[in-house]
Amino acid sequence: MCPDIDVKFVRLPRDPSVEASVQRWVDRIGWNTEVDRAVVSIERTGWRRLSVSLKLYPATGKTVLTTTSHTDIYVAVADVFREARKKLLGGVAAAQAPASLALGL
């Protein structure tokens, strides 16, 4: 479990259910590598569009930065964490991951 998760909402009201979703995704990433800190910025970029930026600080020292946008906030959060997991595991390791992890279950 990551001790330090910072979720920032820009031009959006704070949403506890989105924060809980972010916590669950950070915990999933923690199965593969220990994460010391996570910073998530969720920003309204248009009338219906949201941008989610994620910065992970794993114990290995290699900082991972990913960004995505979508009209659904939960889809954007899932996409940004899936992309970060790919970067952490690398292309070959991600292909060897169990099917449940590859599908994001």
Secondary structure, 3 states (H helix, E strand, C coil): CCCEEEEEEECCCCCHHHHHHHHHHHHHHCCCCCEEEEEEEEEECCCCCEEEEEEEEECCCCCEEEEEEECCHHHHHHHHHHHHHHHHHHHHHHHHCCHHHHCCC
